[in-house]
C-alpha cells in the first residue's frame, strides 16, 4: 500500500432484491480495512447501490411500482443491514443520484469527443440477469456461464467503448504489476482473457429506458459502464479536484470474483482513456458456500443476515467471516461453524480471559487497577515478546491477510490466559505477595486494553464494551503508534464488572 490517504471501495450492490450474508461479507472486510487505516491517517470508505438496468426495471414492474420508488424502498434494507453490522462507511453512493449521473454523462461526452466512444451495431447473446453480453464460445450449454440462466439474442445500434485499443497496455500493466489483481487465480484468468484479445465494449442500450440517458439521445448508458464510474463520481471527479487527487487512485477495490472482468479489464481501460490512473489493488474474494454451492438469493440458499445478527451478534459474525478462511478463497458457511467460533475463540478464550481478570481485580483490589510496579523477575508478563504485535496486525490487515492478523492477536490472548494459569494470582493473594499480585493484575488489565484496541476494527461493539468495563475514557480508535505502548492504562482506574462478553450459543438440533 502507498503512503497516500487510504481509499477503499466495495462493489455497489445491485438493488433488484434484498441483501444476504454475502453482501455483508464484502462490506465487513472494507470496514475493517477502513477502521485500521484510520488508526494511522486519513481514510475514505465508499459503498452504495447500483440502481439502473433492465433487471431493476423488470423487478419494479413485477412489484407494480416505478423503478425509482422500488429503489428508494429497497435501499433502506441495505442501509439497515450495514447499520446492524456497524459499517462505518464515509459515503453511500446511489447511481440514481444527480451527482453520479452528471459524472457518467460527462465521462461519456469526454470519451465521445476523444474518439474512444463511437457509434456502432451490436449483435450477440445477452444475459438479462447478469446484464452481460457473451460470445458463442463462452456460453455453457447455450446458457450464461456465470448464472446458468438462458440468454437472448440482442441486435441494436449502440455506442461502443474502444476497449481493444487498450489490450496491449493492459497486458503490459498486468505483467509489470503482478500484484495489482489478487488472488493469483483471478490474475491468471484475466491475463488469459487479455492474451486471447479484446473486442470493443457496448456501453448503451436502446431496448429500455431505466438508466442514465445518453447525452443527446439514443437510449441509456449500459448499467455496467454507469456503475463502474461510482468510484470516481463519489470523490469529486471533474468537480472537486482536491478531494479526487487526495484519494485517487483507490488503495483497495473489493469485488466478488464473478465481476473481475469488469473491474480489472474494462475499468482500468476507461480510466486510462480519461487520463486517470488504475487502482492500486483490485481484490476479487472467493464465495461463501453452503453444501458446496455458492450462497445466493437466486439459488434459495441465502440465510437471513438480520436473523443471524440476532442469533450470534454482529461482532461474532464479523469475527467468523474474517477468521474462518484466508481471504480470497471460497469457504463454507454454516450456523454450526459460527457457533463453534463464538463459543470457543470468543467465549472460552477472549471472554473468559476478560471475565476472570476483572473478577480477580474486583475480588483482590476492589476493581481498581493497581499502581504500575517495576517488573519483578519471573513474576511479570513477558511484554517484550509483543512489542511488534501492533505492527504485525496492522500490516496483515492492510495486506488483506485477516486470518493471519487475528491469529497474531490470539497469541496475546493465549499468553495472557497462560500467565494466569502459571502465576496463579489466587496463590499470590493467599501468600500475601502483594507486589507480585499488583504487577500481574496490572499486566493482565493492560493486555486487555491492548486487545480492545487491536480488535476494535474487527469487533467494534464488543471492543467498546471491553473499553467501557476497563474504565477507559479516551478514544479506542486512536493512533496505534501512540496508544499501543505498554503501560498506557492509568493506575487507580475503576473497572466495571459485567455479564459474559460472549454468552454461549446453543444450537437447536433438527
Secondary structure, DSSP 8 states (H G I E B T S, - for coil): --SS-EEEE---EE-SS---HHHHHHHHHHHHHHHHHHTTS-EEEEEEEE--SHHHHHHHHHHTS-HHHHHHHHHHHHHHHHHHTT---SEEEETTSHHHHHHHHHHHHHHHHHTSEEEEEEEEEEETTTTEEE-GGG-BTTB-TTT--B-EEEEEEEEEE-GGGGHHHHHHHHHH-TTSEESHHHHHHHHHHHHH----EE-EESS---S-B-TTSSSEE-HHHHHHTHHHHTTTTTT-HHHHHHH-S-SEEEEEGGGHHIIIIIHHHHHHHTT----S-EEEE--EEETTEE--GGGT----HHHHHHHH-HHHHHHHHHHSS-TTS-EE--HHHHHHHIIIIIIIIIIHHHHHHHHHHHHHHTTB--------TTTS--GGGGTTHHHHHHHHHHTT-HHHHHHHHHHHHHHHHHHHHHH-HHHHHHTT-HHHHHHHHHHHHHHHHHHHHHHTTTSHHHHHHHHHHTT--S-TTS-HHHH-STT-S-TT-B----S-TT--------
